[in-house]
Amino acid sequence: MVLAEYGVLVVGAGSIGRRHLRNLRALGVQRLAACDPAEDRLAPVVEELGIQGYADYEEALAQLRPEIVFVCTPPVLHLPQTLAAVRANAHVFVEKPLAHALDDVDALVAEAAARERIVQVGYNLRFHPGLRRVKELLDQGTIGRVLWAQLEVGQYLPDWRPWQDYRQSYTARRALGGGIVLDASHELDYLVWLLGVPSAVLCLSGRVSSLEVDVEDCATVLLRFPSGAQADVHLDFVQRAYSRSCKLAGEEGTLLWDYTGQQVRLYRAERAAWEVEEHPCELNQMYLAEVEAFFDSVARGAPPSVGLADGRLALRLVLAAHEAAAEGRSVQFG
């Protein structure tokens, strides 16, 4: 796979856009350009990487005619910009979430299929070696039938992007597709990757902190699966110490993934003992891995690791959680 052959446009020069631009250059992409209407975001990456910069997305698509587009803008822009790129015959890597609403998702799926364009959604946790090891152990039946799962992620929003006023971030603003359930949909995505599609969703969410946001900053999503298994997923951007973990209890044992500790711990009931595996992962390693997997899919014309069906499913779960929280009831899912 020769990445230098591709013309790549990255739309959105914020935090994740800059990361992808640097990684694309490190991976060997030479025909690289960035697009962002904000000069204070665009100018630094243009100067740092010596690339072409565009303020207007339609102009960038028309002039550059890229084979690949990376969509790294706020969630409310993901779907229209991805659709525009596909209609310009580009393959697309779109950051999570796929969108903030289901409107036109089916149109994107149909357009991508008709034009035979690859669209991958940026759920990078699927590329963490520790979580991939958990998936492997589950698929091997190591802990038997899963009965219960507990997932957590939390970090204080002002610490996410310390160079930015958190009040201006899309995470803090409903109009841009913010809120912890949508922004932390990584957990919902990898839960269904591990356990399958749930049958019912409950959610308690709200603004519990004094942060200046107009979205929910804390949520607990409860899910039931057709197998009878249950899961509770806690999401927040209020706790001061970063926390991310996953616990899966099965009939034959228990699995624990500790993101910050970089470990997978396995309890085998038959041995009444814990086994500990170290799975170190530098943050950028996941981002590099997902991009390499995307380019491999493009080169082979093969389905991506995390495709439109996965992105739509995660979005449906987010919307079901919002509905359940707003109406105070269980939402049937499937």
C-alpha positions in Angstrom: 0.0 0.0 0.0 1.6 3.2 -1.2 0.0 6.1 0.6 2.0 8.6 -1.4 -0.3 7.8 -4.4 -3.4 9.4 -2.8 -4.5 13.0 -2.7 -5.9 13.5 0.8 -8.0 16.4 2.1 -8.6 16.8 5.9 -11.6 19.0 6.6 -11.4 20.5 10.1 -8.1 21.6 11.6 -9.0 21.4 15.2 -7.4 18.9 17.7 -8.3 15.6 15.9 -7.8 17.1 12.4 -4.3 18.2 13.3 -3.6 14.7 14.7 -4.7 13.1 11.5 -2.7 15.6 9.3 0.5 14.8 11.2 -0.1 11.1 11.1 -0.9 11.1 7.4 2.3 12.9 6.7 4.2 10.5 9.0 2.7 7.6 7.1 3.9 8.9 3.8 1.1 10.9 2.3 2.6 13.7 0.1 -0.5 15.2 -1.6 -2.0 16.5 1.5 -4.3 19.5 2.1 -6.4 21.0 5.0 -9.6 22.9 5.0 -11.0 25.0 7.8 -12.9 28.4 7.7 -11.0 29.6 10.8 -7.6 31.1 9.9 -6.3 30.7 13.4 -6.8 26.9 13.1 -5.8 26.5 9.5 -2.7 28.7 9.3 -0.6 26.8 11.9 -1.0 23.4 10.2 -0.4 24.8 6.7 2.9 26.4 8.0 3.9 23.4 10.0 3.4 20.8 7.3 3.9 22.9 4.2 0.5 21.9 2.8 -2.2 23.6 0.8 -4.9 25.3 2.8 -8.5 26.0 1.9 -11.1 28.1 3.8 -14.0 26.7 1.7 -14.9 23.0 1.6 -16.6 23.0 -1.8 -13.7 24.9 -3.4 -11.3 22.4 -1.8 -13.2 19.4 -3.3 -13.4 21.0 -6.7 -9.8 22.2 -7.0 -8.0 19.3 -5.2 -10.2 16.5 -6.4 -9.0 14.3 -3.6 -9.2 10.5 -3.6 -9.5 10.5 0.2 -11.3 12.9 2.6 -11.0 13.0 6.4 -14.0 14.7 8.0 -12.9 16.1 11.4 -15.4 18.8 12.1 -18.2 19.1 14.7 -20.8 16.3 14.6 -23.5 18.5 13.0 -21.3 18.8 9.9 -20.2 15.2 9.6 -23.0 13.9 7.5 -23.4 16.7 4.9 -19.6 16.9 4.4 -19.2 13.1 4.1 -22.0 13.0 1.6 -20.4 15.8 -0.4 -17.1 13.9 -0.4 -18.7 10.7 -1.6 -20.5 12.5 -4.3 -17.1 13.9 -5.4 -16.0 10.2 -5.7 -13.8 10.3 -2.6 -13.4 7.6 0.0 -14.1 9.0 3.4 -12.8 8.6 7.0 -15.3 10.4 9.2 -14.6 11.0 12.8 -17.1 9.7 15.3 -20.0 10.1 15.7 -21.2 9.5 12.2 -23.8 12.3 12.7 -25.9 13.9 15.4 -29.2 12.7 13.9 -30.4 10.0 11.5 -31.5 12.4 8.8 -29.9 11.5 5.5 -27.9 8.6 6.9 -29.7 6.2 4.6 -29.0 8.5 1.7 -25.2 8.4 2.6 -25.3 4.6 2.8 -27.0 4.3 -0.6 -24.7 6.9 -2.2 -21.6 5.1 -0.9 -22.8 1.8 -2.1 -23.8 3.1 -5.6 -20.4 4.7 -6.1 -18.4 1.9 -4.4 -16.8 4.3 -1.9 -15.3 3.2 1.4 -16.5 5.1 4.4 -14.9 4.3 7.8 -16.1 5.8 11.1 -13.4 6.8 13.6 -14.1 4.6 16.6 -10.4 4.3 17.5 -10.9 2.3 20.7 -11.5 -0.8 18.6 -7.8 -0.6 17.7 -6.5 -0.6 21.3 -4.5 -3.8 21.8 -6.0 -4.3 25.3 -9.6 -4.1 24.1 -8.8 -6.3 21.1 -7.5 -8.9 23.5 -10.8 -8.7 25.4 -12.7 -9.3 22.2 -10.5 -12.2 21.4 -11.0 -13.8 24.8 -14.7 -13.3 24.6 -14.9 -14.9 21.1 -13.0 -17.9 22.4 -15.6 -18.4 25.1 -13.0 -17.9 27.9 -15.5 -16.6 30.5 -18.5 -18.4 29.2 -21.8 -16.7 28.6 -21.6 -13.1 29.5 -24.1 -12.1 32.2 -23.3 -8.5 33.0 -21.0 -5.7 31.8 -20.0 -2.4 33.3 -18.3 0.3 31.3 -17.0 3.7 32.4 -15.4 6.7 31.0 -15.0 10.1 32.6 -12.7 13.2 32.5 -13.1 16.8 33.4 -14.1 18.7 30.2 -11.7 21.7 30.7 -8.9 19.1 30.7 -9.8 17.5 27.4 -8.4 20.3 25.2 -6.6 22.6 27.7 -5.5 25.0 24.9 -9.2 25.8 24.1 -12.0 27.4 26.1 -14.1 24.4 26.9 -17.2 26.5 26.5 -16.5 26.9 22.8 -15.9 23.2 22.2 -18.6 21.3 20.3 -18.8 18.9 23.3 -20.3 21.7 25.4 -22.7 23.0 22.9 -26.0 21.3 21.8 -26.1 23.3 18.6 -22.8 21.6 17.4 -23.8 18.1 18.4 -22.4 18.1 21.9 -23.3 16.2 25.1 -21.5 13.4 26.8 -23.7 10.6 25.4 -22.9 11.5 21.8 -19.3 12.5 22.4 -18.5 9.4 24.4 -20.3 7.0 22.1 -17.0 5.1 21.9 -18.3 3.0 24.8 -21.6 2.2 23.2 -19.8 1.3 19.9 -17.4 -1.1 21.5 -20.0 -2.6 23.8 -22.1 -3.8 20.8 -18.8 -4.9 19.1 -18.3 -7.1 22.2 -21.8 -8.3 23.0 -24.0 -7.6 20.0 -27.1 -5.5 19.6 -29.2 -4.8 22.7 -33.0 -5.3 22.9 -33.8 -2.5 25.3 -32.3 0.8 26.5 -32.8 2.9 29.6 -30.9 6.1 30.5 -30.6 8.7 33.3 -28.8 11.8 32.2 -28.5 15.5 33.0 -26.3 18.4 33.8 -25.0 17.8 37.3 -21.9 20.1 37.4 -21.4 23.8 37.5 -19.7 23.8 34.1 -21.0 26.4 31.6 -22.6 24.0 29.1 -26.1 23.5 27.7 -25.8 19.7 27.3 -25.9 16.7 29.6 -22.5 16.2 31.3 -23.3 12.9 33.1 -25.2 9.8 32.0 -25.8 6.2 32.9 -27.1 4.0 30.1 -28.6 0.6 31.0 -29.0 -2.0 28.3 -30.5 -5.5 28.1 -29.5 -8.0 25.5 -31.5 -10.8 23.8 -29.3 -13.3 25.7 -30.6 -11.9 29.0 -27.3 -10.1 29.7 -27.3 -6.6 31.2 -24.9 -3.7 30.9 -24.5 -0.4 32.6 -22.4 2.3 30.9 -21.4 5.4 32.8 -20.3 8.5 30.9 -19.3 11.9 32.2 -17.1 14.9 31.7 -17.2 16.1 35.3 -14.8 13.8 37.2 -11.4 15.3 37.8 -9.3 12.1 37.3 -9.4 10.4 34.0 -11.1 7.0 34.2 -11.8 4.4 31.5 -12.5 0.7 32.1 -14.6 -2.3 31.1 -15.7 -5.2 33.3 -17.4 -8.3 31.9 -18.8 -11.0 34.2 -19.4 -14.4 32.7 -20.6 -17.8 33.9 -17.0 -19.1 33.9 -15.0 -16.0 34.9 -14.5 -12.3 34.7 -12.6 -10.0 32.3 -11.4 -6.5 33.2 -9.9 -4.0 30.8 -8.1 -1.1 32.5 -7.3 1.6 30.0 -5.2 3.8 32.3 -3.5 0.8 33.9 -2.9 -0.7 30.4 -3.9 -4.1 31.6 -6.3 -7.0 30.8 -7.1 -9.1 33.9 -8.8 -12.5 33.5 -10.3 -14.4 36.4 -10.9 -18.1 35.6 -13.4 -19.7 38.0 -12.0 -23.2 37.4 -8.6 -22.0 38.8 -10.0 -19.5 41.3 -7.1 -17.2 40.2 -6.5 -14.0 38.3 -4.2 -13.7 35.3 -2.8 -10.3 34.4 -1.6 -9.3 30.9 0.1 -6.0 30.1 -1.2 -4.2 27.0 0.6 -0.9 26.7 -0.7 1.5 24.1 0.5 5.0 23.4 -2.5 7.2 22.6 -1.5 7.9 19.0 -0.9 4.2 18.3 -4.7 3.7 18.0 -5.1 6.6 15.6 -2.3 5.3 13.3 -3.7 1.8 13.4 -7.2 2.9 12.3 -5.9 5.0 9.5 -3.7 2.2 8.2 -6.7 -0.1 8.3 -8.7 2.4 6.4 -6.1 2.8 3.6 -5.8 -1.0 3.5 -9.6 -1.2 2.9 -9.4 1.4 0.2 -6.5 -0.3 -1.5 -8.2 -3.7 -1.5 -11.8 -2.5 -2.1 -12.7 -4.3 1.1 -15.3 -3.3 3.8 -13.8 -1.1 6.5 -13.1 -2.2 10.0 -15.8 0.2 11.3 -18.2 1.0 8.6 -21.4 2.9 8.1 -23.5 0.2 9.6 -21.5 0.4 12.8 -21.7 4.2 12.8 -25.4 4.2 12.3 -25.9 1.6 15.0 -23.9 3.6 17.6 -25.9 6.7 16.6 -29.2 4.9 17.0 -28.1 3.8 20.5 -27.3 7.4 21.4 -30.7 8.6 20.2 -32.4 5.8 22.0 -30.6 6.8 25.2 -31.7 10.4 24.7 -35.3 9.3 24.2 -35.3 7.1 27.2 -33.9 9.8 29.4 -36.3 12.4 28.1 -39.4 10.2 28.5 -38.4 8.3 31.6 -39.0 4.9 30.1 -37.3 1.9 28.5 -36.9 2.1 24.8 -37.2 -1.1 22.8 -34.2 -1.6 20.4 -33.2 -4.1 17.8 
